[in-house]
């Protein structure tokens, strides 16, 4: 299990819900933590790479980047 951190351009609760919904549907993703104030998303993944997760986050229409 690897922990990844992303910066995501979220401006409201709807944004964070959309990101959470996308990540929650992915197999092997757990411990999703979204901080709207700092615009960060942290999650654990058993089988997806940071790039795979980033691609799925970007499907919400939000600009995002990998932090760690």
PyMOL Python script that loads the backbone (N, CA, C, O; Angstrom):
from pymol import cmd

cmd.read_pdbstr("""\
ATOM      1  N   UNK A   1       0.855  -1.177   0.000  1.00  0.00           N
ATOM      2  CA  UNK A   1       0.000   0.000   0.000  1.00  0.00           C
ATOM      3  C   UNK A   1       0.898   1.236   0.000  1.00  0.00           C
ATOM      4  O   UNK A   1       1.827   1.350   0.800  1.00  0.00           O
ATOM      5  N   UNK A   2       0.603   2.145  -0.906  1.00  0.00           N
ATOM      6  CA  UNK A   2       1.370   3.378  -1.026  1.00  0.00           C
ATOM      7  C   UNK A   2       0.446   4.562  -0.788  1.00  0.00           C
ATOM      8  O   UNK A   2      -0.699   4.568  -1.240  1.00  0.00           O
ATOM      9  N   UNK A   3       0.952   5.569  -0.074  1.00  0.00           N
ATOM     10  CA  UNK A   3       0.186   6.784   0.179  1.00  0.00           C
ATOM     11  C   UNK A   3       0.609   7.854  -0.817  1.00  0.00           C
ATOM     12  O   UNK A   3       1.800   8.091  -1.019  1.00  0.00           O
ATOM     13  N   UNK A   4      -0.372   8.496  -1.436  1.00  0.00           N
ATOM     14  CA  UNK A   4      -0.120   9.547  -2.420  1.00  0.00           C
ATOM     15  C   UNK A   4      -0.799  10.841  -1.985  1.00  0.00           C
ATOM     16  O   UNK A   4      -1.853  10.825  -1.349  1.00  0.00           O
ATOM     17  N   UNK A   5      -0.177  11.954  -2.338  1.00  0.00           N
ATOM     18  CA  UNK A   5      -0.734  13.273  -2.047  1.00  0.00           C
ATOM     19  C   UNK A   5      -0.835  14.065  -3.348  1.00  0.00           C
ATOM     20  O   UNK A   5       0.074  14.046  -4.178  1.00  0.00           O
ATOM     21  N   UNK A   6      -1.952  14.757  -3.507  1.00  0.00           N
ATOM     22  CA  UNK A   6      -2.207  15.551  -4.707  1.00  0.00           C
ATOM     23  C   UNK A   6      -2.667  16.949  -4.323  1.00  0.00           C
ATOM     24  O   UNK A   6      -3.356  17.128  -3.319  1.00  0.00           O
ATOM     25  N   UNK A   7      -2.287  17.935  -5.120  1.00  0.00           N
ATOM     26  CA  UNK A   7      -2.890  19.267  -5.049  1.00  0.00           C
ATOM     27  C   UNK A   7      -4.009  19.272  -6.075  1.00  0.00           C
ATOM     28  O   UNK A   7      -3.795  18.934  -7.239  1.00  0.00           O
ATOM     29  N   UNK A   8      -5.203  19.656  -5.643  1.00  0.00           N
ATOM     30  CA  UNK A   8      -6.361  19.665  -6.541  1.00  0.00           C
ATOM     31  C   UNK A   8      -7.062  21.015  -6.407  1.00  0.00           C
ATOM     32  O   UNK A   8      -7.327  21.471  -5.295  1.00  0.00           O
ATOM     33  N   UNK A   9      -7.358  21.646  -7.527  1.00  0.00           N
ATOM     34  CA  UNK A   9      -7.998  22.957  -7.542  1.00  0.00           C
ATOM     35  C   UNK A   9      -9.484  22.817  -7.211  1.00  0.00           C
ATOM     36  O   UNK A   9     -10.339  22.827  -8.096  1.00  0.00           O
ATOM     37  N   UNK A  10      -9.767  22.686  -5.913  1.00  0.00           N
ATOM     38  CA  UNK A  10     -11.139  22.546  -5.423  1.00  0.00           C
ATOM     39  C   UNK A  10     -11.554  23.850  -4.757  1.00  0.00           C
ATOM     40  O   UNK A  10     -10.783  24.441  -4.001  1.00  0.00           O
ATOM     41  N   UNK A  11     -12.770  24.296  -5.040  1.00  0.00           N
ATOM     42  CA  UNK A  11     -13.236  25.562  -4.479  1.00  0.00           C
ATOM     43  C   UNK A  11     -14.477  25.432  -3.598  1.00  0.00           C
ATOM     44  O   UNK A  11     -14.876  26.393  -2.941  1.00  0.00           O
ATOM     45  N   UNK A  12     -15.087  24.247  -3.583  1.00  0.00           N
ATOM     46  CA  UNK A  12     -16.319  24.095  -2.805  1.00  0.00           C
ATOM     47  C   UNK A  12     -16.514  22.640  -2.384  1.00  0.00           C
ATOM     48  O   UNK A  12     -15.764  21.750  -2.786  1.00  0.00           O
ATOM     49  N   UNK A  13     -17.525  22.428  -1.576  1.00  0.00           N
ATOM     50  CA  UNK A  13     -17.841  21.082  -1.124  1.00  0.00           C
ATOM     51  C   UNK A  13     -18.213  20.149  -2.258  1.00  0.00           C
ATOM     52  O   UNK A  13     -17.944  18.949  -2.200  1.00  0.00           O
ATOM     53  N   UNK A  14     -18.831  20.700  -3.288  1.00  0.00           N
ATOM     54  CA  UNK A  14     -19.181  19.888  -4.455  1.00  0.00           C
ATOM     55  C   UNK A  14     -17.946  19.350  -5.152  1.00  0.00           C
ATOM     56  O   UNK A  14     -17.931  18.219  -5.637  1.00  0.00           O
ATOM     57  N   UNK A  15     -16.913  20.177  -5.193  1.00  0.00           N
ATOM     58  CA  UNK A  15     -15.645  19.754  -5.810  1.00  0.00           C
ATOM     59  C   UNK A  15     -15.055  18.574  -5.041  1.00  0.00           C
ATOM     60  O   UNK A  15     -14.663  17.567  -5.629  1.00  0.00           O
ATOM     61  N   UNK A  16     -15.000  18.716  -3.730  1.00  0.00           N
ATOM     62  CA  UNK A  16     -14.406  17.649  -2.925  1.00  0.00           C
ATOM     63  C   UNK A  16     -15.244  16.377  -2.997  1.00  0.00           C
ATOM     64  O   UNK A  16     -14.693  15.276  -2.981  1.00  0.00           O
ATOM     65  N   UNK A  17     -16.562  16.509  -3.074  1.00  0.00           N
ATOM     66  CA  UNK A  17     -17.428  15.334  -3.202  1.00  0.00           C
ATOM     67  C   UNK A  17     -17.188  14.624  -4.529  1.00  0.00           C
ATOM     68  O   UNK A  17     -17.185  13.394  -4.590  1.00  0.00           O
ATOM     69  N   UNK A  18     -16.987  15.397  -5.587  1.00  0.00           N
ATOM     70  CA  UNK A  18     -16.739  14.803  -6.906  1.00  0.00           C
ATOM     71  C   UNK A  18     -15.431  14.021  -6.907  1.00  0.00           C
ATOM     72  O   UNK A  18     -15.368  12.911  -7.435  1.00  0.00           O
ATOM     73  N   UNK A  19     -14.395  14.595  -6.318  1.00  0.00           N
ATOM     74  CA  UNK A  19     -13.098  13.913  -6.247  1.00  0.00           C
ATOM     75  C   UNK A  19     -13.221  12.657  -5.394  1.00  0.00           C
ATOM     76  O   UNK A  19     -12.711  11.599  -5.761  1.00  0.00           O
ATOM     77  N   UNK A  20     -13.895  12.775  -4.260  1.00  0.00           N
ATOM     78  CA  UNK A  20     -14.078  11.622  -3.387  1.00  0.00           C
ATOM     79  C   UNK A  20     -14.853  10.514  -4.098  1.00  0.00           C
ATOM     80  O   UNK A  20     -14.518   9.337  -3.964  1.00  0.00           O
ATOM     81  N   UNK A  21     -15.877  10.882  -4.848  1.00  0.00           N
ATOM     82  CA  UNK A  21     -16.691   9.888  -5.556  1.00  0.00           C
ATOM     83  C   UNK A  21     -15.860   9.127  -6.583  1.00  0.00           C
ATOM     84  O   UNK A  21     -15.975   7.907  -6.695  1.00  0.00           O
ATOM     85  N   UNK A  22     -15.027   9.842  -7.329  1.00  0.00           N
ATOM     86  CA  UNK A  22     -14.196   9.196  -8.351  1.00  0.00           C
ATOM     87  C   UNK A  22     -13.197   8.238  -7.704  1.00  0.00           C
ATOM     88  O   UNK A  22     -13.042   7.102  -8.151  1.00  0.00           O
ATOM     89  N   UNK A  23     -12.525   8.697  -6.654  1.00  0.00           N
ATOM     90  CA  UNK A  23     -11.514   7.854  -6.012  1.00  0.00           C
ATOM     91  C   UNK A  23     -12.147   6.660  -5.303  1.00  0.00           C
ATOM     92  O   UNK A  23     -11.580   5.568  -5.298  1.00  0.00           O
ATOM     93  N   UNK A  24     -13.307   6.862  -4.710  1.00  0.00           N
ATOM     94  CA  UNK A  24     -13.982   5.785  -3.973  1.00  0.00           C
ATOM     95  C   UNK A  24     -14.370   4.617  -4.868  1.00  0.00           C
ATOM     96  O   UNK A  24     -14.478   3.485  -4.398  1.00  0.00           O
ATOM     97  N   UNK A  25     -14.580   4.883  -6.150  1.00  0.00           N
ATOM     98  CA  UNK A  25     -14.991   3.835  -7.085  1.00  0.00           C
ATOM     99  C   UNK A  25     -13.825   2.990  -7.584  1.00  0.00           C
ATOM    100  O   UNK A  25     -14.042   1.966  -8.233  1.00  0.00           O
ATOM    101  N   UNK A  26     -12.599   3.399  -7.294  1.00  0.00           N
ATOM    102  CA  UNK A  26     -11.428   2.682  -7.799  1.00  0.00           C
ATOM    103  C   UNK A  26     -11.042   1.543  -6.866  1.00  0.00           C
ATOM    104  O   UNK A  26     -10.962   1.728  -5.651  1.00  0.00           O
ATOM    105  N   UNK A  27     -10.804   0.370  -7.434  1.00  0.00           N
ATOM    106  CA  UNK A  27     -10.386  -0.781  -6.638  1.00  0.00           C
ATOM    107  C   UNK A  27      -9.020  -0.522  -6.015  1.00  0.00           C
ATOM    108  O   UNK A  27      -8.101  -0.051  -6.685  1.00  0.00           O
ATOM    109  N   UNK A  28      -8.898  -0.830  -4.738  1.00  0.00           N
ATOM    110  CA  UNK A  28      -7.617  -0.716  -4.055  1.00  0.00           C
ATOM    111  C   UNK A  28      -7.323   0.642  -3.467  1.00  0.00           C
ATOM    112  O   UNK A  28      -6.263   0.833  -2.870  1.00  0.00           O
ATOM    113  N   UNK A  29      -8.237   1.605  -3.618  1.00  0.00           N
ATOM    114  CA  UNK A  29      -8.027   2.943  -3.058  1.00  0.00           C
ATOM    115  C   UNK A  29      -8.759   3.034  -1.723  1.00  0.00           C
ATOM    116  O   UNK A  29      -9.928   2.665  -1.618  1.00  0.00           O
ATOM    117  N   UNK A  30      -8.054   3.532  -0.703  1.00  0.00           N
ATOM    118  CA  UNK A  30      -8.647   3.630   0.630  1.00  0.00           C
ATOM    119  C   UNK A  30      -8.089   4.850   1.359  1.00  0.00           C
ATOM    120  O   UNK A  30      -7.208   5.545   0.854  1.00  0.00           O
ATOM    121  N   UNK A  31      -8.617   5.093   2.546  1.00  0.00           N
ATOM    122  CA  UNK A  31      -8.163   6.185   3.415  1.00  0.00           C
ATOM    123  C   UNK A  31      -8.092   7.522   2.680  1.00  0.00           C
ATOM    124  O   UNK A  31      -7.085   8.226   2.753  1.00  0.00           O
ATOM    125  N   UNK A  32      -9.151   7.860   1.983  1.00  0.00           N
ATOM    126  CA  UNK A  32      -9.196   9.115   1.232  1.00  0.00           C
ATOM    127  C   UNK A  32      -9.433  10.262   2.209  1.00  0.00           C
ATOM    128  O   UNK A  32     -10.412  10.272   2.954  1.00  0.00           O
ATOM    129  N   UNK A  33      -8.514  11.228   2.189  1.00  0.00           N
ATOM    130  CA  UNK A  33      -8.634  12.407   3.045  1.00  0.00           C
ATOM    131  C   UNK A  33      -8.555  13.638   2.151  1.00  0.00           C
ATOM    132  O   UNK A  33      -7.584  13.829   1.419  1.00  0.00           O
ATOM    133  N   UNK A  34      -9.584  14.463   2.221  1.00  0.00           N
ATOM    134  CA  UNK A  34      -9.642  15.663   1.392  1.00  0.00           C
ATOM    135  C   UNK A  34      -9.691  16.882   2.301  1.00  0.00           C
ATOM    136  O   UNK A  34     -10.544  16.978   3.183  1.00  0.00           O
ATOM    137  N   UNK A  35      -8.762  17.815   2.077  1.00  0.00           N
ATOM    138  CA  UNK A  35      -8.720  19.060   2.837  1.00  0.00           C
ATOM    139  C   UNK A  35      -9.001  20.203   1.869  1.00  0.00           C
ATOM    140  O   UNK A  35      -8.129  20.606   1.098  1.00  0.00           O
ATOM    141  N   UNK A  36     -10.204  20.711   1.916  1.00  0.00           N
ATOM    142  CA  UNK A  36     -10.620  21.765   0.994  1.00  0.00           C
ATOM    143  C   UNK A  36      -9.834  23.052   1.238  1.00  0.00           C
ATOM    144  O   UNK A  36      -9.522  23.774   0.292  1.00  0.00           O
ATOM    145  N   UNK A  37      -9.512  23.343   2.498  1.00  0.00           N
ATOM    146  CA  UNK A  37      -8.797  24.581   2.828  1.00  0.00           C
ATOM    147  C   UNK A  37      -7.408  24.626   2.196  1.00  0.00           C
ATOM    148  O   UNK A  37      -6.971  25.673   1.718  1.00  0.00           O
ATOM    149  N   UNK A  38      -6.715  23.485   2.195  1.00  0.00           N
ATOM    150  CA  UNK A  38      -5.363  23.440   1.620  1.00  0.00           C
ATOM    151  C   UNK A  38      -5.358  22.877   0.204  1.00  0.00           C
ATOM    152  O   UNK A  38      -4.313  22.802  -0.441  1.00  0.00           O
ATOM    153  N   UNK A  39      -6.545  22.478  -0.275  1.00  0.00           N
ATOM    154  CA  UNK A  39      -6.708  21.913  -1.620  1.00  0.00           C
ATOM    155  C   UNK A  39      -5.830  20.682  -1.834  1.00  0.00           C
ATOM    156  O   UNK A  39      -5.219  20.512  -2.889  1.00  0.00           O
ATOM    157  N   UNK A  40      -5.782  19.827  -0.810  1.00  0.00           N
ATOM    158  CA  UNK A  40      -4.990  18.603  -0.925  1.00  0.00           C
ATOM    159  C   UNK A  40      -5.873  17.372  -0.781  1.00  0.00           C
ATOM    160  O   UNK A  40      -6.886  17.375  -0.082  1.00  0.00           O
ATOM    161  N   UNK A  41      -5.447  16.327  -1.467  1.00  0.00           N
ATOM    162  CA  UNK A  41      -6.095  15.023  -1.392  1.00  0.00           C
ATOM    163  C   UNK A  41      -5.008  14.010  -1.078  1.00  0.00           C
ATOM    164  O   UNK A  41      -3.978  13.966  -1.751  1.00  0.00           O
ATOM    165  N   UNK A  42      -5.238  13.197  -0.058  1.00  0.00           N
ATOM    166  CA  UNK A  42      -4.313  12.134   0.319  1.00  0.00           C
ATOM    167  C   UNK A  42      -5.093  10.832   0.287  1.00  0.00           C
ATOM    168  O   UNK A  42      -6.211  10.759   0.797  1.00  0.00           O
ATOM    169  N   UNK A  43      -4.505   9.804  -0.312  1.00  0.00           N
ATOM    170  CA  UNK A  43      -5.164   8.502  -0.324  1.00  0.00           C
ATOM    171  C   UNK A  43      -4.120   7.397  -0.417  1.00  0.00           C
ATOM    172  O   UNK A  43      -2.974   7.626  -0.804  1.00  0.00           O
ATOM    173  N   UNK A  44      -4.543   6.212  -0.055  1.00  0.00           N
ATOM    174  CA  UNK A  44      -3.705   5.023  -0.165  1.00  0.00           C
ATOM    175  C   UNK A  44      -4.172   4.224  -1.369  1.00  0.00           C
ATOM    176  O   UNK A  44      -5.363   4.176  -1.674  1.00  0.00           O
ATOM    177  N   UNK A  45      -3.224   3.601  -2.046  1.00  0.00           N
ATOM    178  CA  UNK A  45      -3.577   2.750  -3.178  1.00  0.00           C
ATOM    179  C   UNK A  45      -2.744   1.485  -3.144  1.00  0.00           C
ATOM    180  O   UNK A  45      -1.526   1.521  -2.969  1.00  0.00           O
ATOM    181  N   UNK A  46      -3.429   0.365  -3.314  1.00  0.00           N
ATOM    182  CA  UNK A  46      -2.751  -0.927  -3.309  1.00  0.00           C
ATOM    183  C   UNK A  46      -2.229  -1.297  -4.685  1.00  0.00           C
ATOM    184  O   UNK A  46      -1.248  -2.033  -4.795  1.00  0.00           O
ATOM    185  N   UNK A  47      -2.870  -0.796  -5.743  1.00  0.00           N
ATOM    186  CA  UNK A  47      -2.486  -1.276  -7.069  1.00  0.00           C
ATOM    187  C   UNK A  47      -2.451  -0.215  -8.166  1.00  0.00           C
ATOM    188  O   UNK A  47      -2.119  -0.535  -9.307  1.00  0.00           O
ATOM    189  N   UNK A  48      -2.781   1.025  -7.858  1.00  0.00           N
ATOM    190  CA  UNK A  48      -2.754   2.082  -8.869  1.00  0.00           C
ATOM    191  C   UNK A  48      -1.585   3.027  -8.615  1.00  0.00           C
ATOM    192  O   UNK A  48      -1.238   3.307  -7.467  1.00  0.00           O
ATOM    193  N   UNK A  49      -0.988   3.511  -9.690  1.00  0.00           N
ATOM    194  CA  UNK A  49       0.127   4.450  -9.566  1.00  0.00           C
ATOM    195  C   UNK A  49      -0.405   5.860  -9.315  1.00  0.00           C
ATOM    196  O   UNK A  49      -1.600   6.124  -9.455  1.00  0.00           O
ATOM    197  N   UNK A  50       0.502   6.752  -8.942  1.00  0.00           N
ATOM    198  CA  UNK A  50       0.127   8.151  -8.751  1.00  0.00           C
ATOM    199  C   UNK A  50      -0.448   8.722 -10.040  1.00  0.00           C
ATOM    200  O   UNK A  50      -1.417   9.479 -10.003  1.00  0.00           O
ATOM    201  N   UNK A  51       0.137   8.369 -11.171  1.00  0.00           N
ATOM    202  CA  UNK A  51      -0.348   8.876 -12.456  1.00  0.00           C
ATOM    203  C   UNK A  51      -1.761   8.372 -12.754  1.00  0.00           C
ATOM    204  O   UNK A  51      -2.591   9.123 -13.267  1.00  0.00           O
ATOM    205  N   UNK A  52      -2.036   7.104 -12.435  1.00  0.00           N
ATOM    206  CA  UNK A  52      -3.386   6.557 -12.629  1.00  0.00           C
ATOM    207  C   UNK A  52      -4.406   7.323 -11.785  1.00  0.00           C
ATOM    208  O   UNK A  52      -5.487   7.670 -12.260  1.00  0.00           O
ATOM    209  N   UNK A  53      -4.048   7.578 -10.534  1.00  0.00           N
ATOM    210  CA  UNK A  53      -4.947   8.308  -9.645  1.00  0.00           C
ATOM    211  C   UNK A  53      -5.146   9.737 -10.143  1.00  0.00           C
ATOM    212  O   UNK A  53      -6.266  10.248 -10.148  1.00  0.00           O
ATOM    213  N   UNK A  54      -4.058  10.379 -10.562  1.00  0.00           N
ATOM    214  CA  UNK A  54      -4.134  11.743 -11.082  1.00  0.00           C
ATOM    215  C   UNK A  54      -5.069  11.820 -12.288  1.00  0.00           C
ATOM    216  O   UNK A  54      -5.891  12.731 -12.385  1.00  0.00           O
ATOM    217  N   UNK A  55      -4.942  10.876 -13.193  1.00  0.00           N
ATOM    218  CA  UNK A  55      -5.801  10.844 -14.381  1.00  0.00           C
ATOM    219  C   UNK A  55      -7.270  10.768 -13.983  1.00  0.00           C
ATOM    220  O   UNK A  55      -8.111  11.445 -14.574  1.00  0.00           O
ATOM    221  N   UNK A  56      -7.579   9.950 -12.987  1.00  0.00           N
ATOM    222  CA  UNK A  56      -8.965   9.823 -12.529  1.00  0.00           C
ATOM    223  C   UNK A  56      -9.448  11.089 -11.836  1.00  0.00           C
ATOM    224  O   UNK A  56     -10.597  11.489 -12.020  1.00  0.00           O
ATOM    225  N   UNK A  57      -8.593  11.728 -11.042  1.00  0.00           N
ATOM    226  CA  UNK A  57      -8.971  12.991 -10.398  1.00  0.00           C
ATOM    227  C   UNK A  57      -9.266  14.043 -11.465  1.00  0.00           C
ATOM    228  O   UNK A  57     -10.231  14.798 -11.344  1.00  0.00           O
ATOM    229  N   UNK A  58      -8.446  14.094 -12.495  1.00  0.00           N
ATOM    230  CA  UNK A  58      -8.625  15.088 -13.556  1.00  0.00           C
ATOM    231  C   UNK A  58      -9.906  14.860 -14.356  1.00  0.00           C
ATOM    232  O   UNK A  58     -10.395  15.782 -15.009  1.00  0.00           O
ATOM    233  N   UNK A  59     -10.450  13.659 -14.313  1.00  0.00           N
ATOM    234  CA  UNK A  59     -11.724  13.380 -14.988  1.00  0.00           C
ATOM    235  C   UNK A  59     -12.877  14.179 -14.384  1.00  0.00           C
ATOM    236  O   UNK A  59     -13.928  14.322 -15.010  1.00  0.00           O
ATOM    237  N   UNK A  60     -12.686  14.704 -13.165  1.00  0.00           N
ATOM    238  CA  UNK A  60     -13.711  15.541 -12.539  1.00  0.00           C
ATOM    239  C   UNK A  60     -13.701  16.952 -13.121  1.00  0.00           C
ATOM    240  O   UNK A  60     -14.580  17.758 -12.815  1.00  0.00           O
ATOM    241  N   UNK A  61     -12.710  17.251 -13.957  1.00  0.00           N
ATOM    242  CA  UNK A  61     -12.593  18.582 -14.539  1.00  0.00           C
ATOM    243  C   UNK A  61     -11.732  19.522 -13.719  1.00  0.00           C
ATOM    244  O   UNK A  61     -11.594  20.698 -14.054  1.00  0.00           O
ATOM    245  N   UNK A  62     -11.153  19.006 -12.645  1.00  0.00           N
ATOM    246  CA  UNK A  62     -10.311  19.819 -11.770  1.00  0.00           C
ATOM    247  C   UNK A  62      -8.850  19.719 -12.184  1.00  0.00           C
ATOM    248  O   UNK A  62      -8.375  18.652 -12.573  1.00  0.00           O
ATOM    249  N   UNK A  63      -8.142  20.840 -12.095  1.00  0.00           N
ATOM    250  CA  UNK A  63      -6.698  20.814 -12.307  1.00  0.00           C
ATOM    251  C   UNK A  63      -6.081  20.152 -11.088  1.00  0.00           C
ATOM    252  O   UNK A  63      -6.473  20.430  -9.955  1.00  0.00           O
ATOM    253  N   UNK A  64      -5.114  19.275 -11.324  1.00  0.00           N
ATOM    254  CA  UNK A  64      -4.500  18.553 -10.216  1.00  0.00           C
ATOM    255  C   UNK A  64      -3.047  18.241 -10.541  1.00  0.00           C
ATOM    256  O   UNK A  64      -2.654  18.173 -11.706  1.00  0.00           O
ATOM    257  N   UNK A  65      -2.257  18.054  -9.489  1.00  0.00           N
ATOM    258  CA  UNK A  65      -0.859  17.676  -9.665  1.00  0.00           C
ATOM    259  C   UNK A  65      -0.447  16.744  -8.536  1.00  0.00           C
ATOM    260  O   UNK A  65      -1.038  16.750  -7.456  1.00  0.00           O
ATOM    261  N   UNK A  66       0.569  15.952  -8.807  1.00  0.00           N
ATOM    262  CA  UNK A  66       1.095  15.010  -7.820  1.00  0.00           C
ATOM    263  C   UNK A  66       2.070  15.752  -6.915  1.00  0.00           C
ATOM    264  O   UNK A  66       2.963  16.448  -7.398  1.00  0.00           O
ATOM    265  N   UNK A  67       1.901  15.603  -5.601  1.00  0.00           N
ATOM    266  CA  UNK A  67       2.829  16.189  -4.634  1.00  0.00           C
ATOM    267  C   UNK A  67       3.823  15.131  -4.194  1.00  0.00           C
ATOM    268  O   UNK A  67       5.034  15.351  -4.226  1.00  0.00           O
ATOM    269  N   UNK A  68       3.308  13.989  -3.786  1.00  0.00           N
ATOM    270  CA  UNK A  68       4.180  12.903  -3.317  1.00  0.00           C
ATOM    271  C   UNK A  68       3.480  11.572  -3.503  1.00  0.00           C
ATOM    272  O   UNK A  68       4.041  10.528  -3.171  1.00  0.00           O
TER     273      UNK A  68
END
""", "prot")
cmd.dss("prot")
cmd.show_as("cartoon", "prot")
cmd.util.cbc("prot")
cmd.orient("prot")
